[in-house]
């Protein structure tokens, strides 16, 4: 069980640290300069509200600084946390941005399904994609999602909480039973998965409570800090104490014999007719 929990925590951490970047436009094509407004307000550098009960109006203005026309096929709105995508909406909106020109498009953004996908603050991007799903340009913002606690993101945080609690429990039970390694560094590594899980739970909790969005510059310090604290605690745990040797030797079911009674006077012949007391 402990290894399974540690593996689950390690997979999430690997996704956080090694999350793949989306494909970019082909070499030689200058990225489009994109401006996005939601209900008439620019989303860049501010927190926008996404309410599943409302339909928002999204306006995209793309400027092409290059010498070749760029053809847009899709507009993608996606929310990411811990290098995992928790919601994504693709809208087919073909248009062309001429060389050194500008094009604007407006369309309704229907996010009714968002209630079951996410909740809280999530880093969100609006990107323009071509026919091969290469990114031509885009902007990033933070969305305040008015979703349900039982959404995919909320259940993910709850599952991480349960796994982290089990990881701490297995490590502490091993400590109480003196089953940890005598080597301090191995004891520190035993507590590492619990620390990483604690950091991940902290990141999700801050996001769901709408305190801090789970951006990379926030996620990594919190996770690494919690992991370091857990390793220090494991390093400082007391050395496992071996079980005390029994003071008496068991003889039969209900009879014990003190080892001192086994002394025999060499000047006397031992009486072999005596029997052990019952």
N, C-alpha and C positions, 0 to 999 in steps of 0.2 A: 504493500500500500504506500509506504513512504517513498519508494522509488517511482511509483506511478505519479504521485503528487508532484514530486520534484521534476519529473519529465514534463508535466503539464505546465508548470511555472516556467521551465526553461524554454518551452516552445513559444509562449507569449513573449518572453524577454527577447528571444531571437527575432521574432517578428518586429518588435520595437526597435531593436538596434540595427537590423539588416533589412528593413522594409524596402521593397523594390520601388524605384522611381518610375513614373509613367514614361512611355516612349515620347521622344521629342520630334519636332519636325525634321525633315531631311536636311542634310548638310547643304549649306548655301542658301537656305530659305531663312530670311529674317523673321523672328517671331512677331506675331501681331501684338500691337499695343491695345489692350482691352480695358474698357471702362464699363462697369455694370452698376445699374441702379435698380433698387427694389422699391416699388411704389413711389418712384420719383426721387429716392434718396440714394446717394452713392454708398456702396457697401464697403469700399476699401477703407481699412483702418478703423472700423467700428463694428459693434455687435448688432446683428440684425435678428429680428424675431421671426421664427418660422412656426406658424400655428396651423396644425392640420385642419382646423375648422374654417380656415380662410384661404381663399385663392389670391395669391400675390401676382403682381404684374412685374415682369422682369424685362428690362431694356438693356441690350448689349450694343456697345459701339466699338467697332474694331477699326484700328488704323494700321495700314500696311506701309512700313518704312522702306520695304525692299523694292527691287526692280521687277519682280515677278508677281503676278496675281495669285492670290491664295483662295482656295475653294474650301469653304466650311461645310461640313456635313451634319455634325451633331453638336449640341450644347449639353454639357454634363454638369450637374450640380451634385456634389458628393461631400459627405462628412466622414472624417477619419479621426480615430483615436487609437493610440498605442500601435500605430502602423497598420491598423485594421479598418476597413471600410464598413461603416455601419448603415449608411444609406447612400443611394446613388440614383439620380433621375436623369435619363437620357431623353432629349427632345430632338427629333429630326427637324432640322431647320436649315435647309440648303441655301447658301448665298455665297457670293463671291466678293472678295475685297480687292479692288484693282490696285495695281502698283502705285505706290505713293498716294493712295486714296483712302477714303473712309466710308464705312457702311454701318447702318444702325438697323437693328431689328428689335421688335417688342412682341412678347408672347406671354400668356398666362402660365404661371407655375402652380400646378396642382399637386399639393403635398398631403393629400388626405391619408395616404398610407404611412405617413411619418409617425403617427401616434404609436404604432406597434414596432417601430424601428429604433428610436432613440429618444433621449431625454437629457435636458441640461445643456451645458455649453460644449460645443464641438467645433473644432477647426473645420471650415467649409471652403471649398473651392468651386469656382465656376470656370470651366475650361471649354475651349473650342477645339473640336476634333475634325480631322479630314476623313477621307474614305477608308484609310487603313488604321483608323483610330489613333493616329499620331497627334500629339498636342501641338496646336498652332499658337496658342496663347491663352492667357487666363488671369484671374485675380483670386486672391485669398481673403477670407474674412472669418469671423467667429459667429456661429449661429446659436441663438438661444432657442432650443427646440422645446416646444410645449407638448411633449409626448407623454407616454405612460411609464410609470415605474416598472411595469411588467413588459416593457419593450425589450428588444434584443439587447440593447446596450445596458439596460437596467438588470436584466437577468444575467448578463455576462459579469457585471460587477458583483452580483450576489454569489455566483458560482466561484468567482475568484476569492471572495470572502470565506466561503466554506472550505475551499482547498487550502487556503492559507492557515485557517484555524486548525485543520487536520495536520498540516505540516508542523506547526508549532507544537501540537499535542504529541505527535510521535517523537519529536526531539526532546521535549520535556519529560516524557515518560521514560525514554532511554536514559536521561540524566538521573531521574529518581531511582532507577533500577541499576545504576552503575554499569550501564551497557555501552557508554560512549568510549571512544578510543582513548588510550593513554596519551596519544600524541595530540598536543594542543592545536596544531594546524588542522588535523583531521576533525577535531571537535568543532573548530571554526567553520570548516566546509560543511559540516552536518547542519549548521544553523543557516547557511547561505540561502537555500531555497525559501525558507520561512521569511527571511529579510526581503528577498526579491518580491515575494507575494505580498508582503505588507506594503511595499512601495507601490505596487500596481493597484492595490485596493485603495490606497490614499489618493492616487491620481484619479481613479474613477469617482471616488466619493466627492472630491473637490469639484469635479465636473458636474455631477448630478445635483449637488447643492448650489450650483451656479456661482461658485466662488472663484475658481481658476480654471481656464480651459486647458485641456490636455495637449498643449503644444510641445514640440520636441525640446525646447529649451527649459521646459518645466518638468516633463516626464523623466528625462534621463537623470537630472540631479536628484530628484526624489527617490527614484528606484535605486540608484547607486548609493545614495546616502543611507537608505534603509538597509540595504544589503551590507554595507560596511558596519553599521551598528550591530546587526545580528551576528556578523562574524566576530566582532570584538566580544560580544557576550558569550559566544561559544568558546572563544579562546580563553576567557577568564573563568569558565566553569571549573569547579573543583575536580581534582584528579580522581578517577574512579577508585573506590575503596574495595579491595577484595573481600570476599566473605570470610568471617572469622572461623578459625579451625575449631572443631568440636573439642570441648574439654574432657569429655568422657567418651569411652568407646562402648557402643551398643553390643550387648551380648544377649541373643535370643530376642524375644518379643518384649518382655517386661523387666528384664534384669540388666543392671549395669554393673561394671566392675571397675573400681578405681585402680589405675595402673600401679600405684604404690603397693598394693596388696600382693603383687606378684613377686616380691622379694622373698628369697628362700635362704635360710641359714645354712651355710655350707657344712657346719658341724653336725647337722641333724639329717637323718634320713627322711625324706618327705613321705608323709602318710598318704599312700595312694588310695586308701579306702575312703577318704573323705570325699564328699560330693559337694558340688556348688550349691549354695542356698537357692531354693526355688522361690 
